């Protein structure tokens, strides 16, 4: 039996939208507008579940459009994440081929799932990884010594997006999440290496180039700071905020409050902080007429008992929280996975999470690309 998910009037009143959320791209394709309207229409007491790379590979398979989520729960996720680091080469940052990623994006779209893309971009000047700290934003801004190299990177993205089609003409809507966790100190675009105005300039230039110069109108843009380097305040969330005209999703990456090995606070305190963090992005989204999402989260190897129902689901049920989706990270290997497998001590907990009326998996959502009546 399908879960009820569409209660438009309740959502609008709950998030106190001044008006119905609208995309930052006023020339967005029809299906992209439909997808954004779908996200805005989700009931505040329900949330879609997402998993990084779910249709691409799992703990003991790859390239057969399977699903580790389906293996343990019987259902596929409603949202699938992909990463395009090392774009322009044969395989991405995790050594999975781009032709298979595009195949997975098409498959997800045709099945009615939603695609979201992160980009662990190698620095255009040095070709060093995202974690290199010897390269800076200023080098790739207009006038910088590597600006042309950055334009080449963006053109690679344009080519990739253009390949994400279903048939000859259907441009697949994609949620793009560039330069994530910018308030941290681990990426070359991070706070410790750059000025805030440089990050804002990079974000704005990038969106202007993709949207206005290259005419990509099937992208929805997600902004996603990291919780571990952010106090739970409106001001701290907005560090590097490029402006309402340059983004559509008020996102957050939060592993810190979810049982991180590095967080020495009690489980109770972490639960309190996690709840506050998603209350905050709900509030910001409501005030800015945007949509909130937990864009990355998880507990590595799902070692915390009942993590899905007690640490993730219980706070999401708070009446002051409305998230379109939550996405947990990838199942790379037996030492780095975020969805449990059959026989794992949290297998039953994950099934309970899937069976709860709050969570929406692929079977629970109608086609998100059609017009809502």
Protein Blocks (a to p, Z undefined) as FASTA:
>chain_A
ZZdfbdfklmmmmnopabdcddfblkbcfklmmmmmmmmmpcfkbccdddehklmpcfkb
ghklpafklmmnopacfbdcddfehihiabdfkopafklmmmmmmmmmmnopacdddddd
ddfklopafklckbcfklmgghiaklmmmmmmmmmmmmmmmmmcghjllccdddddehih
klbckbfkbmklpcfklmmmmmmmmmmmmmmmnopakbccdddddfklcccbfklmmgoi
abjklcfbdcdddfklnopaklmbdfklmmmmmmmmmmmmmmmmmmnopacddfbgcdeh
ilaghklmmmmmmmmmpmkbccfbdcddddfblmlcfbdcehiaklmmmmmmmmpmkbcc
fklpccfkbccZZ
